[in-house]
Each structure stands twice: as C-alpha cells, then as structure tokens.
Amino acid sequence: MTVLEPDSAYSMGGLGRQLVIGADCASQAFLPYFCPVKPSASLLLCYLLAAFLLPACLSLQSEEQQAEAAEKAVMAKHDELMAQMDQLYMLRQQLQRATLPDTTEAGRRRRSLLRADAAMMGWMHQYRRPADTVAHEQVMAYFATQEHKIDSVGRLMQNSIDSARLVLGTQAGNSSNSSKK
C-alpha cells in the first residue's frame, strides 16, 4: 500500500489529507484506485449527487428517445400517405374523363378525392414539431394527437380511393358487358 502526501500545489486548502492507493475502503466503489482516508462531507455530497443525477440524466435520454420514436411513427405514416397522393390525382382525372352512366356519383367520388387531398394538405400545414423546451408529457400528447389526425387522413384517403376505384371498376365492367351482348 502506498501513501501519498499531497504537496502544496495539490493540497486542498492545507487540510493535510493523505491519499491511499490501492487500499480497501468503503468508498472504493466510487474511486477504485484513489481512496481518501478521511472522506469529507463535501466529497460524500458529491458522490450522492452523482448517484442521483446519473439516473436522472439517463431518464432524460430515454424521454428524448420516446419523443423521437413518437415523431418517427407520425412521420412514417405521413410518408406512406404522401406516396398515395399521385393515386388521388390520377383517379380524379380518370373520373373526369370517364363516360359514366351516373355522372352524379362520379362527381361525388371526385369531391371525395379532393377532400382527402385537402385533408392531407391541411394536416401538413398545421403540423409543427414541438420546441425542445416543451415538457415531455406535452410533447408525447402532441404526437399522440398528430398520430390520431394523420390516421384519420389516411382513412379518408383510403375510403375515397376505394370508392373511386369501385365506380371506375363498375364502369369498366359495364363496358365489357355491353360489348359481349
């Protein structure tokens, strides 16, 4: 065991503290190689603060990760719906050009496709990433609300696409049936 006397450059206010290298003592878990023989109250306070602040910092990191995961989930749904925007446009054009027996129904389907497009544009316009200063609970609530809204937009888009295809499919089926007669 080696005992080091602190020199004047490293002494802490002339307290005459000795450092024991490689000794077994209660605080060795905190300092594996240097162990103060007489731990001061301020040193113990530092250890306690470190013991409590480290888990707090780790929980902050997990809160950030939770918020990031929630945002990624919302944006993944957005990206998936954006890939379908071309379908909305193409189906509107097909409904406009199609010679359907029920033009009123075709008009309804076109307006439904327009509403789905407008809903997507409206969602994108209102979406704002929360500032870093916003409380974690509020951030998570915001992303949950946004996920609910983008899911509603997705249902509207899918319903309007399906109904437009049904009307166009009926028109295609009628023209093939009339050619067989």
Order of alpha helices (4+ residues) and beta strands (2+ residues): beta-beta-beta-alpha-alpha-alpha-alpha
